[in-house]
Amino acid sequence: MTEKEELSEEVFCLNIELNALANQLIRKSSERWVPGFLFERTEHSHIDRYKLACQFTAGKKVLDVACGAGKGSNMMALEGLATSVYGVDIESDTIRYAKWRYRADNVIFETGNAQALGIVNEFDMAVSFETIEHLPDYREFLNSVKKSLKPGGLFLVSTPISPLPLDIQPGNPYHVQEWGFTNFQAVIKEFFDIEKIFVQLYPVAGAPENTDLKRRVINKIRTKILGPYAITLNNNSWPIDSFSRIEEYKSQYTVTELGILQQGYQIVLARVQSK
């Protein structure tokens, strides 16, 4: 690549980053993770999910579905010691960005449709974070991922925990649907065997344990409207703690509180049945 071409790619990436910053600061909206250009709380959540993935990627050929800007793919390749990582995203500009900002010898980025990957028995592991809730045909997506994996292959997938069994009109305008805690697992079980379940929960808006249910519900509504970065507006509001925490789910929370009093994501580790 010539110096002029390198400069062109750098300018292209800077434009992506400036637009991401504008989305956060001016438009107050963003569904695309551009590392370093999201609020710290969101950045932390994304990185922690990929750190979890890195615990399973060593020596594996990994597929990263909806890889976005590519940092997670790069993490799994370098920190997670994957043999190789193939990052796929539907947006060509995002893939161009990933190829420049997060290139590595054992990472390949390509444009592709998550619902029609067209890959058969190639990967040891697939990862897809915050993707399935965006897709109109999520079963086609799960079938496509399953086909891409070798027998016995692993699939690590995350999605928000909805307070409803199935929410077809989520508050997030980018989401087609969201699932309750056990309902999402039922969907995954149609295609995979579940091995572990993790939860990535945010503190309950700093509310103390003795806070009455009415005020917790009010706070949930406030967070839903203002977003996860809502700040304390007066002395009667609760400060919101900054970061989420990933932990394996071992019934430490009741199913009925997940998605309501305990807000965040579930991350499911599943496996293709060996033939």
C-alpha positions as CSV (number, residue, x, y, z in Angstrom):
1,M,0.0,0.0,0.0
2,T,1.3,3.4,-1.0
3,E,1.7,6.3,1.4
4,K,-1.2,8.0,-0.3
5,E,-3.4,4.9,0.1
6,E,-2.5,4.7,3.8
7,L,-3.4,8.3,4.3
8,S,-6.7,7.7,2.6
9,E,-7.6,4.8,4.9
10,E,-6.6,6.9,7.9
11,V,-8.8,9.8,6.9
12,F,-11.7,7.3,6.2
13,C,-11.3,5.9,9.7
14,L,-11.1,9.3,11.3
15,N,-14.4,10.2,9.6
16,I,-16.0,7.1,11.1
17,E,-14.7,8.0,14.5
18,L,-15.9,11.6,14.3
19,N,-19.4,10.4,13.3
20,A,-19.5,8.0,16.2
21,L,-18.5,10.8,18.6
22,A,-21.3,13.0,17.1
23,N,-23.8,10.2,17.6
24,Q,-22.9,10.1,21.3
25,L,-22.6,13.8,22.1
26,I,-25.1,15.4,19.7
27,R,-27.6,12.8,18.5
28,K,-27.6,10.8,21.8
29,S,-27.9,7.6,19.9
30,S,-25.6,4.8,18.7
31,E,-25.8,1.1,18.1
32,R,-22.3,0.7,16.6
33,W,-19.3,0.2,18.8
34,V,-16.4,2.3,17.6
35,P,-13.8,1.6,20.2
36,G,-12.7,4.7,22.1
37,F,-15.7,6.7,20.9
38,L,-18.5,5.4,23.1
39,F,-19.2,6.3,26.7
40,E,-16.9,4.4,29.1
41,R,-19.8,2.3,30.5
42,T,-20.7,0.9,27.1
43,E,-17.1,0.4,26.1
44,H,-16.5,-1.6,29.3
45,S,-19.5,-3.8,28.6
46,H,-18.3,-4.7,25.1
47,I,-14.7,-5.4,26.1
48,D,-15.8,-7.6,29.0
49,R,-17.9,-9.8,26.7
50,Y,-14.9,-10.3,24.4
51,K,-12.7,-11.0,27.4
52,L,-15.1,-13.7,28.3
53,A,-14.9,-15.1,24.8
54,C,-11.1,-15.1,25.0
55,Q,-11.4,-17.7,27.7
56,F,-12.6,-20.2,25.1
57,T,-10.8,-19.2,21.9
58,A,-7.2,-20.5,22.3
59,G,-6.2,-22.8,19.5
60,K,-9.6,-22.4,17.7
61,K,-10.7,-21.2,14.4
62,V,-13.2,-18.5,15.4
63,L,-16.1,-16.9,13.5
64,D,-17.1,-13.4,14.8
65,V,-20.6,-12.7,13.5
66,A,-21.5,-9.0,13.3
67,C,-17.9,-8.1,14.2
68,G,-18.5,-4.4,13.8
69,A,-15.4,-2.3,14.0
70,G,-13.2,-5.3,14.6
71,K,-11.7,-4.8,18.1
72,G,-13.3,-7.9,19.5
73,S,-12.0,-10.0,16.6
74,N,-8.5,-8.6,17.2
75,M,-8.8,-9.4,20.9
76,M,-9.7,-13.0,20.3
77,A,-6.9,-13.4,17.8
78,L,-4.2,-11.8,19.9
79,E,-5.2,-12.0,23.6
80,G,-7.4,-15.1,23.2
81,L,-4.8,-16.9,21.1
82,A,-7.2,-18.1,18.5
83,T,-5.6,-19.9,15.5
84,S,-7.5,-17.5,13.3
85,V,-10.5,-15.2,13.5
86,Y,-13.0,-14.5,10.6
87,G,-15.0,-11.3,11.3
88,V,-18.2,-10.8,9.3
89,D,-20.4,-7.7,9.3
90,I,-23.1,-6.5,6.9
91,E,-21.8,-3.0,6.6
92,S,-19.0,-2.6,4.1
93,D,-17.7,0.7,5.6
94,T,-17.4,-1.0,9.0
95,I,-15.4,-3.8,7.5
96,R,-13.1,-1.3,5.8
97,Y,-12.6,0.4,9.1
98,A,-11.9,-3.0,10.8
99,K,-9.4,-4.0,8.1
100,W,-7.3,-0.8,8.8
101,R,-7.7,-0.3,12.6
102,Y,-7.7,-3.9,13.8
103,R,-5.8,-5.8,11.2
104,A,-3.6,-8.7,12.3
105,D,-1.9,-11.6,10.6
106,N,-4.5,-14.1,11.9
107,V,-7.6,-12.0,11.3
108,I,-9.7,-11.8,8.2
109,F,-12.6,-9.3,7.8
110,E,-15.3,-9.7,5.2
111,T,-18.7,-8.3,4.4
112,G,-21.5,-10.8,5.0
113,N,-25.1,-11.4,6.1
114,A,-25.5,-13.0,9.5
115,Q,-28.7,-14.7,8.4
116,A,-27.0,-16.3,5.4
117,L,-23.3,-16.9,6.1
118,G,-23.0,-19.6,3.5
119,I,-20.3,-21.4,5.5
120,V,-20.4,-25.1,6.3
121,N,-18.5,-27.1,9.0
122,E,-15.6,-24.7,9.0
123,F,-15.2,-23.2,12.5
124,D,-14.5,-24.5,16.0
125,M,-16.3,-21.6,17.7
126,A,-18.7,-18.8,16.7
127,V,-19.2,-15.6,18.7
128,S,-22.1,-13.1,18.2
129,F,-22.7,-10.3,20.7
130,E,-25.7,-8.0,20.6
131,T,-26.8,-9.2,17.2
132,I,-29.8,-11.5,17.3
133,E,-32.2,-8.9,18.7
134,H,-31.6,-6.9,15.5
135,L,-32.5,-9.6,13.1
136,P,-36.0,-10.2,11.6
137,D,-35.4,-13.9,11.1
138,Y,-33.4,-15.0,14.1
139,R,-34.0,-18.7,13.5
140,E,-32.4,-18.4,10.1
141,F,-29.4,-16.7,11.8
142,L,-29.1,-19.5,14.4
143,N,-29.3,-22.1,11.7
144,S,-26.7,-20.3,9.6
145,V,-24.3,-20.1,12.6
146,K,-24.9,-23.8,13.4
147,K,-24.1,-24.8,9.9
148,S,-20.8,-22.8,10.0
149,L,-19.6,-24.8,13.0
150,K,-17.9,-28.2,13.1
151,P,-19.6,-31.0,15.1
152,G,-19.0,-30.1,18.7
153,G,-18.3,-26.5,17.9
154,L,-19.0,-23.8,20.5
155,F,-21.3,-20.8,20.1
156,L,-21.2,-17.8,22.5
157,V,-24.1,-15.4,22.1
158,S,-25.5,-12.5,24.1
159,T,-28.7,-10.5,24.1
160,P,-30.4,-8.0,26.5
161,I,-32.7,-9.5,29.1
162,S,-36.2,-8.3,28.6
163,P,-38.7,-7.9,31.4
164,L,-41.3,-9.6,29.1
165,P,-41.2,-13.2,27.8
166,L,-41.1,-11.7,24.3
167,D,-41.0,-8.0,23.5
168,I,-41.8,-7.3,19.9
169,Q,-41.8,-3.6,20.5
170,P,-38.6,-2.9,22.5
171,G,-37.7,0.5,23.7
172,N,-34.5,0.4,21.7
173,P,-35.6,1.4,18.1
174,Y,-32.8,-0.7,16.6
175,H,-34.1,-4.0,18.1
176,V,-36.7,-6.1,16.4
177,Q,-37.4,-8.2,19.5
178,E,-36.0,-9.0,22.9
179,W,-36.5,-12.0,25.1
180,G,-37.0,-12.8,28.7
181,F,-34.3,-14.8,30.5
182,T,-35.6,-18.3,30.1
183,N,-37.4,-17.6,26.8
184,F,-34.1,-16.7,25.0
185,Q,-32.6,-20.0,26.3
186,A,-35.5,-21.9,24.8
187,V,-34.8,-20.3,21.4
188,I,-31.1,-21.3,21.6
189,K,-32.0,-24.9,22.7
190,E,-33.8,-25.3,19.3
191,F,-30.4,-25.4,17.7
192,F,-27.7,-26.0,20.3
193,D,-27.1,-27.7,23.7
194,I,-26.5,-25.1,26.3
195,E,-23.4,-25.6,28.5
196,K,-23.2,-22.4,30.6
197,I,-25.2,-19.3,31.1
198,F,-23.6,-16.0,32.1
199,V,-25.3,-12.7,33.2
200,Q,-23.8,-9.3,32.7
201,L,-25.8,-7.0,35.0
202,Y,-25.6,-3.4,35.9
203,P,-26.1,-2.3,39.5
204,V,-29.7,-1.5,40.2
205,A,-29.1,2.2,39.5
206,G,-27.4,2.5,42.9
207,A,-30.6,1.7,44.7
208,P,-30.1,0.3,48.2
209,E,-31.6,-3.1,49.0
210,N,-34.4,-1.6,51.1
211,T,-35.6,0.7,48.3
212,D,-39.3,0.2,47.7
213,L,-40.5,-1.4,44.5
214,K,-42.3,1.7,43.3
215,R,-39.1,3.8,43.3
216,R,-37.2,1.0,41.6
217,V,-39.8,0.9,38.8
218,I,-39.6,4.6,38.4
219,N,-35.8,4.4,38.1
220,K,-36.1,1.7,35.5
221,I,-38.4,3.9,33.5
222,R,-36.0,6.9,33.9
223,T,-33.1,4.8,32.7
224,K,-35.2,3.5,29.7
225,I,-36.0,7.0,28.6
226,L,-32.7,8.7,29.3
227,G,-30.5,5.8,28.5
228,P,-27.9,4.1,30.6
229,Y,-25.9,7.3,30.9
230,A,-28.6,9.1,32.8
231,I,-27.0,11.2,35.5
232,T,-28.3,12.2,38.9
233,L,-30.7,15.1,38.4
234,N,-31.3,16.1,42.0
235,N,-30.5,14.9,45.5
236,N,-33.5,12.5,45.5
237,S,-32.2,10.6,42.5
238,W,-29.9,7.6,42.7
239,P,-26.4,7.8,41.2
240,I,-25.9,5.1,38.6
241,D,-22.8,3.0,39.0
242,S,-20.6,2.9,36.0
243,F,-19.9,-0.7,35.1
244,S,-21.5,-4.0,34.5
245,R,-20.1,-7.3,35.8
246,I,-20.2,-10.7,34.1
247,E,-20.8,-13.8,36.3
248,E,-21.9,-17.3,35.6
249,Y,-25.5,-17.8,36.4
250,K,-26.1,-20.3,39.2
251,S,-29.5,-19.2,40.4
252,Q,-28.1,-16.4,42.5
253,Y,-30.9,-14.3,41.0
254,T,-34.5,-15.3,40.7
255,V,-35.8,-15.5,37.1
256,T,-38.6,-13.0,37.9
257,E,-36.1,-10.3,38.9
258,L,-33.9,-10.6,35.8
259,G,-34.8,-8.0,33.3
260,I,-36.8,-6.0,35.9
261,L,-34.8,-5.4,39.1
262,Q,-31.6,-6.8,37.6
263,Q,-31.0,-5.2,34.2
264,G,-28.4,-6.2,31.6
265,Y,-27.6,-9.1,29.3
266,Q,-27.4,-12.8,29.3
267,I,-24.5,-14.6,27.5
268,V,-25.1,-18.2,26.5
269,L,-22.4,-20.7,25.8
270,A,-23.8,-23.5,23.7
271,R,-22.5,-26.4,21.6
272,V,-23.4,-28.2,18.4
273,Q,-24.2,-31.8,19.1
274,S,-21.4,-34.1,18.0
275,K,-22.4,-36.5,15.3
